[in-house]
Amino acid sequence: METIKEHAHSKILEALLADKNITVEDALENEMILNMGPQHPATHGVLRLLLRLDGETIVSCVPELGYLHRGYEKMAENMTYYEFIPHTDRLDYLAPLSNNVAWVLAVEKLTGIEAPPRAQYIRMLICELSRIASHLVAIGALAMDVGALTVFLWTLREREKILDIWDILCGARFTTSYTRIGGVANDIQPEAIAKAEWFINQFDDNLTECEYLLNNNRIFIGRLEGVGVVSGEDAVQLGLTGPTLRGSGIAYDLRRDMPYLFYNDLDFNVITHNEGDCLARYFVRVDECRESAKMVKQIMSKMPKGNILTNSPKKVLPDKVEIYSKMEELIHDFMIVNFGINPPEGEIYSAIENPKGELGFYLVSKGEGHPWKCKIRAPSMVNCQGLPHMIKGRMVSDVVAIVGSIDPVMGEADK
Amino acid sequence: MEIKELLTSKLKENLPGIQFTTVEYRGEISLILNKKDIVKFCRFLKEDSDLAFNFCEDVTAIDWARRNQRYTVVYHIFSMKNKFRLRLKCDVEEDDCNIDSISSVWKTADWEERETYDMYGIHFNNHPDLRRMFMPEEFEFYPLRKDFPLMGIPGSLPLPKK
């Protein structure tokens, strides 16, 4: 037995030596391809990165998307405008309420109706609270990616409190589907307002506590400072939006530049940091949390009384009590549910400033109950396009920090 | 109002050979132009210092199914200087299903055009890396075309063998 093995071994060796195509070289002289993801805890979902390595330095990087592609654009073309609201929860699943608002604003623009002021204030409130919730996950996950595990637990504890507000507000913590075309599903409860008030009052101290753990942490700073630098000019050219763009010193924020809802009436600053590295993006997020908390206070003090649904019987679902007691409302409800709201023929693009960046919906109507075309401009997808630029020339361990700092959500990027 | 007038006068003055029509709906402006002019047009819009459309938000297409010119490629561009959004539209025929890539003007358009190619099968000439964005490379169909059924095509994606 032994001899046969040895014999075979020498035969293989002979064959290998005879093969002139094989050259024996130092392994470290060669480039290596490393496949990072799609199943990798640090890529925040199913993002796949193909890295070409020279030693441990990354020569080039190719992101591959599509592992979570569910065809939402195709589905939107085959359902009514109302039916698509629950699906927007599943786009950026860290800020579902923000997506709900983005969708109904687009449909309202296409239809030509406007929600009453109280509904718009409620929408602003939930947008800002979900911005805080999303940024908290981003900060915590970034810290965890570079080794500071405690912060993740602390920021998620804060986020839980916001989810509790959602629980009171719409009965769900995660898949909210709270907005309606022409308003919101139900008026905001006094308990939800009280809870939000309590949250905002204690939030600042808790965020400061998290900052104590990070801002003077040598490992945290060392892993993020000067990593993944993208200049302002490059960031605009690459189409980055949200904290990723503002971390490069470009003060572009749709809340200020193309105001929607009542953001005109609020007093807030657009946060920018000029360094353009991962640390700057982290600072932008922390400061934006504070800014959003400030805005929530303003919104709650300014919130007007009044209706939460606009009066437009052919476009807006009537109240359940009225459906059961009035003929007209019953007919309208039947028509809206079965045939949709039939916006006039035309096309619109409507975008809002989501936690991740600019979330836009491009809708084309042919006067039917379902959209002829729906395009989702997902911020995470476009931000991922900046990855090769940021990663090139860095080490493998920096990839984790860079992906964490742009905070992609693959549900949105893959549609 | 000012920026709209500036836009038309600038375009008429600097690009006299290019024909376009302007449509306004719900306060948004669309320019409809011929597909052969798109790169020149975009480059001017970006590089002109007064207009400065420095930011490309979105590239997509519409399938009109039964229309003579079946597809329309749609671009949304934004000027951070003027805080103004503009939509450009080019019709593309089914037999001659291609358009020049604008990824040399705005780098964002790279992935957006790949996605449009993936979903509609519109070929972007001179694109640096025209591969499928979401669907697998060997997939033969274009899912957002109107003749692609909602339930998918059985057997179009390879499944694990028994």
Interface residues (C-beta under 8 A of the other chain):
Chain A: L65 G66 H69 G71 E73 K74 M75 E77 N78 K109 L110 G112 V236 Q237 L238 G239 I250 Y252 D257 M258 G346 E347 I348 Y349 A351 E358 G360 Y362 V364 W372 K373 K375 R377 M381 V382 Q385 D414 K415
Chain B: Y25 R26 E28 S30 N54 F55 C56 E57 D58 T60 I62 D63 V74 H76 M80 K83 R85 R87 W106 K107 T108 D110 W111 E112 E115 M119 R132 M133 F134 M135 P136 P143 L144 F148 L150
